[in-house]
Amino acid sequence: MPVRPIVKFPDPLLRSPAAEVEAFDDALGALAADLLDTMRAAPGIGITGPHIGVLQRVVVIETSFADGARTFVNPVIVWSSPETVPHMEGSVSMPGVSEEIERPARVKVRWQDLDGLTHTAEADGLLAVCLQHEIDQLDGCFWIDRLSRLKRERVVKKYEKLQRR
């Protein structure tokens, strides 16, 4: 499958909510395969439809090659733990910059697979962080929106400087 161009910050698509997937067909499978190839080429460990300009609620995550890639269609966080953890985050749409973000340590997520079957599972560690980060993206919340104004401005300035090089 082809590696697709990644939408770069500050494109407004990155802050646009994605629509629910209704058709579980070959086109959805092709989109998931394109997302996986694009994520690996970036490189990254998570990617969404909006990252490639497709406003559909599709997420592909591969936290390690050994665990393999997982596709989440129409994912929703149904529970978050009160405990939080800090984690360095960045985005394939804003390469070269990262910052620490505090998120719930565990989440329970409901999603559909590529066949439309519904699943629910709890996640912790890196997978929990990735799911929260990518579901935020589907909701139109770009990762830097979770930072304080000062940190956000620093990250944006650093990114802009990298882009001028």
Disulfide bonds with the S-S distance in Angstrom:
none
